[in-house]
Amino acid sequence: MRLEGISVSPGTVRNIWIKENIETKYKRLLRLEEEKNGQVLDLTEEQIRLLEKGNPCFRERHVESAYPGFLLCQDTFMVGTLKGIGRIYLQAVVDTYGSFAFGKLYTSKLPETAVDVLYDRVMPFYEAHHLNVEHILTDNGREYCGRPMIHPYQIFLEFNDIKHRRTKVARPRTNGFVERFNRTVLDEFFRETFRDKFYSSVEELQRDLDQWLHLYNYERPHRGYRNMGRRPIETIEAGKIIKEQVTLKQTA
């Protein structure tokens, strides 16, 4: 209204909100949703975030993950800069079935590092548990995307019969599982350990990260609709039974 040259006092606006029963942000978001129901409406990322926060129905949207290994999320996360070493990047991989997480640190973000974490940490874990990795979801970064027969990451996925899924461009929220993990490891590990300890090498930092990951995956119960108070490894073990049942149905 100010752009139209109309001046209205905050008290008047507040009285109108009360009269229309939209005095809170939650009620205004619900009114917007009701009025635009069934219509195509372009929303900004901020509007989407507020709608999801205000409307509990959005919280019931689940990622399709039938069993462990069905869908993994991978992302490159810039941790920070170590004196004398330079930038440190975390290659993070999270299983969407039970939030079991893998992480390895590097000094660059290259296709080779994206492949290395899969080869060194992820694939051995699933082979030991007699599980297959079927899909991996990444963003459209250069370390993940390129010409299929030349790009190292694409070649690795093709060789291991893993289907590559990509997020929508400029929509990191579509890879929410690993984005949430990045925030957790930043708040609970990196920020805490950098306050108490000086690291002179990536290997030293990796050893402490491995200890934290063991706590995260094997010792700490997780809330949420995937784990419901279980540890991620417990969810993985329970999911192996479901995987066996699916395999039996497919071969029957």
N, C-alpha and C positions, 0 to 999 in steps of 0.2 A: 504494500500500500504506500510505503514511503517513496518507492520508485514512481508511483503515480501522483505523487505530490499530496497525498492524504495523510494527515497526522492524527493518530489515535493513541490515547494514553494507555499504558500497560494495564491500569485498573479496568478500563472499558473492555479490553481484550479478555481479561480474566473473567469478567462478568458474563461475557458472551460464551466463553468456554463452559462455565458452570451451567448456564441456561441450556446449552446443547448437550450437557453431560459428557464433555470431553476435556475436563479440567486437568487430567493427567496425561503424560506422554503415552502410557499404555493404552488408554481409551482412544486417543487420537490415532494411534497406529491401527487399532482394531476398526475404527470408523473408516479409515482409508482403505483397509483391506475389504470391508463390506461393500463400499461404494464401487471399488474397482474389480470386484469379483467377476470372473468370466471375461474380463477385458485384457487385452495385451498392453502391458505397462512396462516401460523401460525404467529400471531403478538403478541408482548408483550403488556402489559397494557399501557405502555408509548406510543408506536406506535399507539395504538387504540385511545388514548386520543388526540394525535396530529392530526390524521386523522379526527376525529370528530370535532375538533376545526377549522381545515382548510377547511373542505368541508361542506357547508351549507346544503347539502342534508341529512346529518346525523341528523341535528337538527329537521327534520320532523318525526323522529321515535317517535311514541307516545305509551304510555302504554294503553292497552285496558281497558277501564273503562266505561261501558255503562251508569251508574247512581250511585248516592251516595250509598255507602255500598257494591258495587260490588267487589271492591278490596281495601283492606287496607294494608299498609306496616308497619311492626313493627321492632324495633331495640333496642338494649341495648347500651347506650352511656355513657362512663366513663367521668363524668364532671370534677372531680378533687378530692382533698383531703381537708377536713375541719379539722382544729386543734381541737383535743379532740373528734372528731367523726370518722374520717377515710375516706375511699373512698366513693364518692357519685356517684350513677348511675342513669341515666335517662332512663326510659322506654318510648320511643317515638312511637306514632302511627299516621299515616297520611293517610287520605282518598285520593286515587289517582284521584278521580273525580274532586275535587275542592280544594285540598291541605288543607283541614280542619285538624287541628292537635290537638293531646292530649299528655300530658306529666305528668309523676309522678315520684318523686324522691325516691330512696331507698339507703340503705347502703350495699346492696349485689345484686348479679345477680343470682337469683334462679328461677326455674320454677314458684314458688309461686308468685314472684313479677311480672313475665310476665303475669300471670293470673290476678293478682289483678288490674292492670291498665285497663284491659278489663272489668272486673266485676264492678269496681268502677267508671270509667270515660267513657269508650267507649260504652258499651252496653246500659246504661241508656240514653245516648244522642240519639242513634238510635231508641230506644223504644219510646222516647218522640216525635220523628219525624215520627213515624210509618214506619220505614225502617228496613230492615234486613241486617245484615252483612253476606255476602256470601263467600268471600275468604279473607284470610290473608297471606301475603307474608313475610317470615322471612329468616334469614340466618340459618346455620346449627349448631348454638350454642346449648349447652347442656340445656339452659333454655327453648329452643323451641322444641328440638327433643329428642325422646326417645321411649321406648316401648309403643305402643298405649294404652294398657289397664292399664298401671302403671303410665306413665308420667302425672303429673297434667295438663300441658298445652295441651297435646294431648287429655286428657279426657274432658277438658273444651270445646275445639273446637268441639269434637264429640257430646257432650251434647247439644251444641247450633247449631248444623248442619252447622258448618263453615268448608269449605274446606281449608286445609293447603297447601300452596305452598312454595317451598324452592328455594333459590337462588342457582346458580351454585357454587360449592366449590371454594374458593379463588377468587371469582369474586364479591366483594361488590358493584360494579357499577350496577349490575342487580337489586339492591334495591335502585335505585337512588333517588326516591322521599323522603324517610326518611333520606337518607344520606345528601341530600341537606338541609332538615329541621334541621338536627343536626348541620350543619355548620352555618345556620342562627341563631339558638338559642344560639350557642356558641359565635358568633361574636356580636350579637345585645343585648343579655341579660347577659349571664354568665360573659363574660369578662368585660362588662360595670359595672355590679352591684358589682362584686368582687373588683373593684377599689375604689368604694365609700362606701362600707358597709361591716362590719364584721358580719358574721352569727355564732350564737352559737347553732343552731339546724336546722335539716332538715325541720321541720315544718315552720320555719320562712322563709327559702329559698323557700319553696313550695308556700307560700302565694304570694311572689313577682313573682314567675314564673307563677302562675295562672293569675295574673294581666296582665303580658306580653302576655300570651296566649289569653286572652280576646281581647287585642289590635290586636294581629296577626289575629285572626279568625273573629272578629266582626267589627273592626273599620278601619283596614288598607287595602286599595285596593291592589290587587296583579296583577302583570303583568304575561304574559305567555299565552300559548294557552288554558289552562284550564279556567282561570278566566277572562282574557282579560280586566283587569281594575276593575273587581268586587271584593267585599270582599268574602272570602271563604263561609261565611254563606249565602250570596246571591246566590252563585253557587249551594250550597246544596238545597236551597229552589226551585230554578229553576229546578234542577235535579229531585226533587220529582214528578214533573209533567211528566217527561219522564218515571220515574219508574212506575207511574200509567198507562201510555199508554202501556208500555211493559207488565204489568200484565194483562190488558184488552185483549191484543192480544193473550196472552198465554191461557187465560180462554175462549176465544171465540170459 
